[in-house]
């Protein structure tokens, strides 16, 4: 069983490396831009959620919440 899982992981890594090897600099920079954009959106969502939870628990005021989410 573990041998099949290990084989699948190695196969997917090899497939990913072959795909990355076929990319041009332009393709790679586009992919990097998309990944960075998604990461920024996730970080923004995370901190907005955290400030909302602080507001909901009464640990910060409405003014502090609005100031943090400008």
C-alpha positions as CSV (number, residue, x, y, z in Angstrom):
1,X,0.0,0.0,0.0
2,X,2.7,2.5,1.0
3,X,4.6,1.6,-2.2
4,X,1.6,2.7,-4.3
5,X,1.3,6.0,-2.5
6,X,5.0,6.7,-2.8
7,X,4.9,5.8,-6.5
8,X,2.0,8.2,-7.1
9,X,3.8,11.0,-5.2
10,X,7.0,10.6,-7.2
11,X,5.0,10.4,-10.4
12,X,3.2,13.7,-9.7
13,X,6.4,15.4,-8.7
14,X,8.0,14.2,-12.0
15,X,5.0,15.4,-13.9
16,X,5.1,18.8,-12.2
17,X,8.9,19.1,-12.9
18,X,8.3,18.3,-16.6
19,X,5.6,20.9,-16.8
20,X,7.8,23.5,-15.1
21,X,10.7,22.6,-17.4
22,X,8.5,23.3,-20.4
23,X,7.5,26.8,-19.2
24,X,9.1,30.0,-20.6
25,X,10.2,32.9,-18.4
26,X,7.0,34.7,-19.4
27,X,4.8,31.7,-18.4
28,X,6.7,31.3,-15.1
29,X,6.3,35.0,-14.2
30,X,2.5,34.8,-15.0
31,X,2.2,31.8,-12.8
32,X,4.2,33.5,-10.0
33,X,1.9,36.6,-10.3
34,X,-1.2,34.5,-9.9
35,X,0.2,32.6,-6.9
36,X,1.2,35.9,-5.2
37,X,-2.2,37.4,-5.9
38,X,-4.0,34.4,-4.4
39,X,-1.7,34.5,-1.4
40,X,-2.4,38.2,-0.8
41,X,-6.1,37.6,-1.0
42,X,-5.9,34.8,1.5
43,X,-3.8,37.0,3.9
44,X,-6.3,39.8,3.6
45,X,-9.2,37.5,4.3
46,X,-7.5,36.0,7.3
47,X,-6.8,39.3,9.0
48,X,-10.2,40.8,8.3
49,X,-11.7,37.6,9.8
50,X,-9.5,38.0,12.9
51,X,-10.5,41.6,13.4
52,X,-14.2,40.7,13.0
53,X,-13.8,37.9,15.6
54,X,-12.2,40.4,18.0
55,X,-15.1,42.8,17.4
56,X,-17.7,40.0,17.9
57,X,-16.0,39.0,21.2
58,X,-16.0,42.6,22.4
59,X,-12.2,42.9,22.6
60,X,-12.0,45.9,20.3
61,X,-14.4,48.8,19.6
62,X,-16.3,49.5,16.4
63,X,-14.0,52.4,15.7
64,X,-10.9,50.2,16.0
65,X,-12.5,47.6,13.7
66,X,-13.3,50.2,11.1
67,X,-9.8,51.7,11.3
68,X,-8.3,48.2,10.8
69,X,-10.5,47.4,7.8
70,X,-10.0,50.5,5.7
